[in-house]
Structures are given as structure tokens and as C-alpha cells.
Amino acid sequence: ANGDQNVTSLMIKNLPDRLRQLLGQISYLADQKGYSVFIVGGFVRDLLLGVENLDFDLVVEGDGIAFAKDLAEFLCGRVRVHDKFGTAIVILSDEFKIDVATARTEYYEYPAALPKVEISSLKQDLYRRDFTINAMAIALSQKNFGELIDFFGGKRDLEEKVVRVLYNLSFVEDPTRILRAVRFEQRYGFTIEPQTLALAKGAIKAQILNKLSADRVREELKHILEETSPLGAVIRMKELGIWQFVLPQAMVDEEIISLIERAPKETTHIKELGFLDIKVWLIHLALLVHKSGATIEEIDTHLRLNKEEQLILKNILACWEVIVRLCAVPGAKVSEIARYLNEMPAEGYVFLLLKLGDQRSVNYLVKCLKRMKRNKLLITGDDIKRLGHQPGPLFKEALQAAWEAKLDGLLKSREEELGFVDRYIKEREGSINH
Ligand code: ATP
């Protein structure tokens, strides 16, 4: 199955000019400097599937770091080296990144490893990978440019639409692969091959997922929840009993399934209102845990979120119910709701649209968000200074009050805003002095 396929024409057909040109440059340099270079992994898989993939992962037989340095110089980019792992990243002037790894013969030894002397270092490198569909390479040297290297039947498995591990202890060795198997299965509409599924089930039963660090769980879960539609994977994880290990606070009931199903549409809605910075995975995460009553601390022991992620999640979980209730009150003031919304990250707006019960409340929330976007104050602290006031904590208070008045439609011009803060500060100073 090896060396009998050339995918050059597929690359010409499917790749944008820029990437084709880049592959040509890599190929040229590899020959000039005498390296054997291959492009591997997800790029090869997606090329054969006709799916766009801009991840360039190169494997070099020999000194990958030296090649990365040469490549950075040749392409006028920079290089970041990780000596410990024999890897490097070449970063081009437009921030396009090329990962370069060294294929080392002595590096990994596996339970079922073939006799070493007979294996090329590339084959060993590919053998340590997760699934056959991810363990293919394309040669980039000029003499065999475009040759598909497929030691483990990856192309056949792509055609048969199955996710298959390379050896029986694969999941034991790296339990994150259980999550990855689900992710690839659901993303491409494949199935986990029966033997592989049995191995996964065995590993799950043996509680192997407990061995993973919170960091690794988070990274893989994030990949899953960042998929355009993570619903298939979320349900599959429930079927396989994975949630109890990775995030016991996650609930996957009918309501949550339907919320996750609707999430992409509402995310688009919020983006169209001008809130562009949205971390989709945090919306999915919030949906999964919001009915469990879990605290952020409990979730954090499983996922070790960073400060920003913690704040986003915490705010959504703490505030959504209040806002949902306010939106349903007839005659609630825009400013009252906006006060909460202003503290809330945009991920929360999506969450709210999903959780609001009726169309009237949805319309009201959208109205508040639109006003928040459009009705920004025209004045700043400097303008208050020019009115003759001494800077102090009252400035912020006055601006906040003016903002709220403006949201409720009470201030129509810059002059009205100035008048409002002037009066506000004078009254407050008066009441403080008496
Ligand atoms: P995506 O399209 O989601 O980026 P990908 O296949 O590029 O998928 P990455 O996580 O970027 O996924 O990994 C790149 C390659 O590294 C994979 O194709 C696979 O060959 C290998 N790999 C990644 N994680 C593992 C793992 N846990 N065990 C073995 N091989 C892995």
C-alpha cells in the first residue's frame, strides 16, 4: 500500500496558489540542503477528503530544527525552537505557521513495535500517531514529490469512513485519543471502527480517563466544543460514559441538546449585532453545566480554565437567570437590563437568546443590545473637567448615570448629556456637603 499513489494533481486542484507555491519552496530547499521532508497528519487527511486545512505539519528525517532554521531564513520568516522536543515553528511574515518536527528513530518504543532496524524514522513517527487517517504523509523531496506514504491503511479507512487506532494499547497510552476519536468520527460523519470502539470502551471502563491532567482534558474538550456543531460529539460522549470523567457537571438532557443545536444560529445573530469576539466553546460549556448548579470552582478542578475563561463562565452562570426574568417584566427599563448586560461577555448574550422563553423577551433583549451598541455617550471625563468640575469618583458615577439615561431615551444630544452630568455632579456634591 506504500508508494503507489501520487497526489500531486490533487494538490494542484485543491490547494490555493499560495500554499502550492509554499510546498514548492519547501521542496526546493529540502533538496538543496539534503533533507528528507514530509508533510503529515491532518493536512494529508483533509487533502484526500477535499476539506480545507491550513495546518502545515512537516516531519524531517534528520535534524528538523536545522531545517526549520534554514526554512525560516529562506522564506524571510522567524523561527521558534523547542530543543527538548526536537520541534520548531517557522512563522512567516504574514503569521502563517509551519510546524516542523524531527523524526527520530530511537525516540519512541511501542509495545507492538516492529523490529527497529527495518523501520524508517518516518514510519516510526507515523506509528506514534492517533489514528490511521491521521498517520499518512506526503513526500516533498523533488525525486518523489507528491508520493502518498500510507503504511497503515489510512486511505482505505478514509474511504470506508472509519476511525481506527494503530495498535491496541493506543488509548491506554494516551487517553485523550478517546476524545479525539469521538471528535473525528462526528466531524466527518465516520464511525469508530468496531475493534477500536471495543478498545475505547474497555479503556473507559478501566477508568483510564481519570489519569488525564486537567490541562489535557481542557485542550481536547475545547477542540470538541469549538467544532461548528459539537452536538454529535456531546451525545456520543454521553453514550460512551465519557462525561463522568472529563466533566461530571455536564448534563446532556433533551433541553440542553436542543440549546446546543440552536447555538450556532444565535451566535451568528449576536455577531451580526456587532459583538464579534465570541469564544464559541465557552457558550457550549456554559450550556452543558448551567443546570447542574455546579460552582465555577468545581468546574475548574476538572478543566483548569484561565482567568478570562473563568470570568466569562462565572458571569454567565451567575447572571443569566436575573436577566431572563428582567426581560420578561413588562415595562422593564432598558437601562436596568443594560446594567447587567454591560458587565456580561458577549458569550452570555448568545446564552441569553437561547434561554429566553418567548419572542417578546428575545425582541427586548435585542433592542437593549442594539441600544448599547448605538447609544454610546458622546462625552467623556475631559468634557466634565471642562465644565469646571474637579476629577474624582463622581465622574465615573455621573457618566454611568448619563449612559443609563441615554439608553432610556432621555438624552438626545451632546448638550443634553453635558447638562445632565453637570446637574448630576452638582446635586451629588450638594448632598455630600450637607
Ligand atoms: P484538526 O483538523 O482538528 O486541527 P488535526 O489532525 O490537525 O485536526 P491536531 O490536534 O492539530 O489535529 O494534531 C495534528 C496531528 O498530530 C494529528 O493529525 C495526529 O497525527 C497527531 N496527533 C495529535 N494529537 C495526538 C495524540 N494525542 N496522539 C497521537 N497523535 C496525535
Residues whose N, C-alpha, C, O or C-beta is under 5 A from the ligand:
A	BS01	ATP	G41 G42 D55 R128 R129 D130 N134 A135 D174 T176
